[in-house]
């Protein structure tokens, strides 16, 4: 299931929309950025996500569900061309599972923003949402139990950085830059 939302301001890399994706099989939740709300850009973003998370691990996606927006109606044939049947919610209803995940996402975003010692620029809010959604996949739920949604979808545990395994979003840190890159940027 997926739901499209417009960002308040474009993100740092020029994305104007986010797509919230939820898998019913294991409860995997992700935020996929899209350049625009055109059918072409939305399809490319969703298709790239499906290819990298599911098809790359021999999982076959055959059914997708979205709200009955005009752009989604026009995309039924495009999804069908890659073997995915796109179903739409009736007018006046929403993809309820995505809405529940969105509520949890919003709580995590608010908590993270409250914990930051500075004001996060609006251009970075998409990446905050992506980080919170990613963290949500590391917690087992009723659909993935006893594994986490990440483990069930990817077939392995998440590999964390060896020296900084749990560096939280927004942490200010210093990164070294090599001489070659510094000269190139100058």
VENCORLIN-V969780 format. One record per pair of residues at least 12 apart in sequence whose ideal C-beta (glycine too) atoms are under 10 Angstrom apart, sorted by the first residue. I is the first residue (numbers start at 1). J is the second residue. If there is no record, write none. Layout:
# VENCORLIN-V969780
i=I j=J
i=I j=J
This chain:
# VENCORLIN-V969780
i=1 j=20
i=1 j=21
i=1 j=22
i=1 j=23
i=1 j=24
i=1 j=63
i=1 j=64
i=1 j=65
i=1 j=66
i=1 j=67
i=1 j=87
i=1 j=89
i=1 j=94
i=1 j=95
i=1 j=96
i=1 j=97
i=1 j=98
i=1 j=99
i=1 j=101
i=2 j=19
i=2 j=20
i=2 j=21
i=2 j=22
i=2 j=23
i=2 j=30
i=2 j=32
i=2 j=42
i=2 j=45
i=2 j=46
i=2 j=49
i=2 j=64
i=2 j=65
i=2 j=66
i=2 j=67
i=2 j=72
i=2 j=86
i=2 j=95
i=2 j=98
i=3 j=18
i=3 j=19
i=3 j=20
i=3 j=21
i=3 j=22
i=3 j=65
i=3 j=66
i=3 j=67
i=3 j=69
i=3 j=72
i=3 j=89
i=3 j=94
i=3 j=95
i=3 j=97
i=3 j=98
i=3 j=99
i=3 j=101
i=3 j=102
i=4 j=17
i=4 j=18
i=4 j=19
i=4 j=20
i=4 j=32
i=4 j=34
i=4 j=37
i=4 j=42
i=4 j=45
i=4 j=46
i=4 j=66
i=4 j=67
i=4 j=69
i=4 j=71
i=4 j=72
i=5 j=17
i=5 j=18
i=5 j=19
i=5 j=20
i=5 j=31
i=5 j=34
i=5 j=37
i=5 j=102
i=5 j=129
i=6 j=18
i=6 j=34
i=6 j=36
i=6 j=37
i=7 j=33
i=7 j=34
i=7 j=122
i=7 j=123
i=7 j=125
i=7 j=126
i=7 j=129
i=8 j=122
i=8 j=123
i=8 j=125
i=8 j=126
i=9 j=121
i=9 j=122
i=9 j=123
i=9 j=124
i=9 j=125
i=9 j=126
i=10 j=35
i=10 j=36
i=10 j=122
i=10 j=123
i=10 j=126
i=11 j=33
i=11 j=35
i=11 j=122
i=11 j=123
i=11 j=124
i=11 j=125
i=11 j=126
i=11 j=127
i=11 j=129
i=11 j=130
i=12 j=121
i=12 j=123
i=12 j=124
i=12 j=126
i=12 j=127
i=13 j=33
i=13 j=35
i=13 j=123
i=13 j=126
i=13 j=127
i=14 j=33
i=14 j=35
i=14 j=36
i=14 j=123
i=15 j=32
i=15 j=33
i=15 j=34
i=15 j=35
i=15 j=36
i=15 j=41
i=15 j=45
i=15 j=123
i=15 j=126
i=15 j=127
i=16 j=33
i=16 j=34
i=16 j=35
i=16 j=36
i=16 j=37
i=16 j=41
i=16 j=126
i=17 j=32
i=17 j=33
i=17 j=34
i=17 j=35
i=17 j=36
i=17 j=37
i=17 j=38
i=17 j=41
i=17 j=42
i=17 j=45
i=17 j=126
i=18 j=30
i=18 j=31
i=18 j=32
i=18 j=33
i=18 j=34
i=18 j=45
i=18 j=125
i=18 j=126
i=18 j=129
i=18 j=130
i=18 j=133
i=19 j=31
i=19 j=32
i=19 j=33
i=19 j=34
i=19 j=37
i=19 j=41
i=19 j=42
i=19 j=45
i=19 j=46
i=19 j=49
i=19 j=66
i=19 j=98
i=20 j=32
i=20 j=95
i=20 j=98
i=20 j=99
i=20 j=101
i=20 j=102
i=20 j=105
i=20 j=129
i=20 j=133
i=21 j=45
i=21 j=46
i=21 j=49
i=21 j=50
i=21 j=53
i=21 j=64
i=21 j=66
i=21 j=98
i=21 j=101
i=21 j=133
i=22 j=65
i=22 j=95
i=22 j=97
i=22 j=98
i=22 j=99
i=22 j=100
i=22 j=101
i=22 j=102
i=22 j=133
i=22 j=143
i=22 j=149
i=23 j=50
i=23 j=53
i=23 j=54
i=23 j=59
i=23 j=61
i=23 j=97
i=23 j=137
i=23 j=143
i=23 j=144
i=23 j=149
i=23 j=152
i=23 j=153
i=24 j=63
i=24 j=65
i=24 j=97
i=24 j=143
i=25 j=54
i=25 j=59
i=25 j=61
i=25 j=143
i=25 j=144
i=25 j=149
i=25 j=152
i=25 j=153
i=26 j=59
i=26 j=137
i=26 j=140
i=26 j=141
i=26 j=143
i=26 j=144
i=26 j=145
i=26 j=147
i=26 j=148
i=26 j=149
i=26 j=150
i=26 j=151
i=26 j=152
i=26 j=153
i=27 j=97
i=27 j=101
i=27 j=136
i=27 j=137
i=27 j=139
i=27 j=140
i=27 j=141
i=27 j=142
i=27 j=143
i=27 j=144
i=27 j=145
i=27 j=148
i=27 j=149
i=27 j=152
i=27 j=153
i=28 j=53
i=28 j=54
i=28 j=133
i=28 j=136
i=28 j=137
i=28 j=141
i=28 j=143
i=28 j=144
i=28 j=148
i=28 j=149
i=28 j=150
i=28 j=152
i=28 j=153
i=28 j=154
i=29 j=97
i=29 j=98
i=29 j=101
i=29 j=102
i=29 j=104
i=29 j=105
i=29 j=132
i=29 j=133
i=29 j=134
i=29 j=135
i=29 j=136
i=29 j=137
i=29 j=141
i=29 j=149
i=30 j=49
i=30 j=53
i=30 j=101
i=30 j=130
i=30 j=133
i=30 j=134
i=30 j=136
i=30 j=137
i=30 j=149
i=30 j=153
i=31 j=49
i=31 j=102
i=31 j=105
i=31 j=126
i=31 j=127
i=31 j=128
i=31 j=129
i=31 j=130
i=31 j=131
i=31 j=132
i=31 j=133
i=31 j=134
i=32 j=45
i=32 j=46
i=32 j=47
i=32 j=48
i=32 j=49
i=32 j=50
i=32 j=53
i=32 j=130
i=32 j=133
i=33 j=45
i=33 j=49
i=33 j=126
i=33 j=127
i=33 j=129
i=33 j=130
i=34 j=46
i=37 j=69
i=37 j=71
i=38 j=71
i=38 j=74
i=39 j=70
i=39 j=71
i=39 j=72
i=39 j=73
i=39 j=74
i=39 j=75
i=39 j=77
i=39 j=78
i=40 j=75
i=40 j=78
i=41 j=71
i=42 j=66
i=42 j=69
i=42 j=71
i=42 j=72
i=42 j=74
i=42 j=75
i=42 j=78
i=43 j=71
i=43 j=74
i=43 j=75
i=43 j=78
i=43 j=79
i=43 j=81
i=43 j=82
i=43 j=84
i=43 j=86
i=44 j=78
i=46 j=61
i=46 j=64
i=46 j=66
i=46 j=75
i=46 j=78
i=46 j=79
i=46 j=84
i=46 j=86
i=47 j=61
i=47 j=78
i=47 j=79
i=47 j=82
i=47 j=84
i=49 j=61
i=50 j=64
i=50 j=79
i=50 j=82
i=50 j=84
i=51 j=82
i=53 j=137
i=53 j=150
i=53 j=153
i=53 j=154
i=54 j=153
i=54 j=154
i=55 j=82
i=56 j=154
i=57 j=153
i=57 j=154
i=57 j=155
i=57 j=156
i=58 j=155
i=59 j=152
i=59 j=153
i=59 j=154
i=59 j=155
i=60 j=83
i=60 j=84
i=61 j=79
i=61 j=82
i=61 j=83
i=61 j=84
i=61 j=85
i=62 j=83
i=62 j=84
i=62 j=85
i=63 j=79
i=63 j=84
i=63 j=85
i=63 j=86
i=63 j=87
i=64 j=76
i=64 j=79
i=64 j=84
i=64 j=85
i=64 j=86
i=64 j=87
i=64 j=88
i=65 j=85
i=65 j=86
i=65 j=87
i=65 j=88
i=65 j=89
i=65 j=95
i=65 j=97
i=65 j=98
i=66 j=79
i=66 j=86
i=66 j=87
i=66 j=88
i=66 j=89
i=66 j=94
i=66 j=95
i=66 j=98
i=67 j=88
i=67 j=89
i=67 j=90
i=67 j=91
i=67 j=93
i=67 j=94
i=67 j=95
i=67 j=98
i=67 j=99
i=68 j=87
i=68 j=88
i=68 j=89
i=68 j=90
i=68 j=91
i=68 j=92
i=68 j=93
i=68 j=94
i=68 j=95
i=69 j=88
i=69 j=89
i=69 j=91
i=72 j=86
i=72 j=87
i=72 j=88
i=72 j=89
i=73 j=86
i=73 j=88
i=75 j=88
i=76 j=88
i=97 j=143
i=101 j=133
i=101 j=136
i=101 j=141
i=102 j=129
i=102 j=133
i=104 j=132
i=104 j=133
i=104 j=136
i=104 j=139
i=105 j=128
i=105 j=129
i=105 j=130
i=105 j=132
i=105 j=133
i=105 j=135
i=105 j=136
i=106 j=129
i=106 j=132
i=107 j=132
i=108 j=128
i=108 j=129
i=108 j=131
i=108 j=132
i=108 j=133
i=108 j=135
i=108 j=136
i=108 j=169
i=109 j=125
i=109 j=128
i=109 j=129
i=109 j=131
i=109 j=132
i=109 j=133
i=109 j=169
i=110 j=132
i=111 j=132
i=112 j=128
i=112 j=129
i=112 j=131
i=112 j=132
i=112 j=135
i=112 j=168
i=112 j=169
i=112 j=170
i=113 j=125
i=113 j=128
i=113 j=169
i=113 j=170
i=115 j=168
i=115 j=169
i=115 j=170
i=116 j=128
i=116 j=168
i=116 j=169
i=116 j=170
i=116 j=171
i=116 j=172
i=117 j=170
i=117 j=172
i=118 j=170
i=118 j=172
i=120 j=169
i=120 j=170
i=124 j=169
i=124 j=170
i=127 j=169
i=127 j=170
i=128 j=169
i=128 j=170
i=130 j=169
i=131 j=168
i=131 j=169
i=131 j=170
i=132 j=169
i=134 j=150
i=134 j=158
i=134 j=169
i=135 j=150
i=135 j=168
i=135 j=169
i=136 j=148
i=136 j=149
i=136 j=150
i=137 j=149
i=137 j=150
i=137 j=151
i=137 j=152
i=137 j=153
i=137 j=154
i=137 j=158
i=138 j=150
i=138 j=151
i=138 j=157
i=138 j=158
i=138 j=160
i=140 j=152
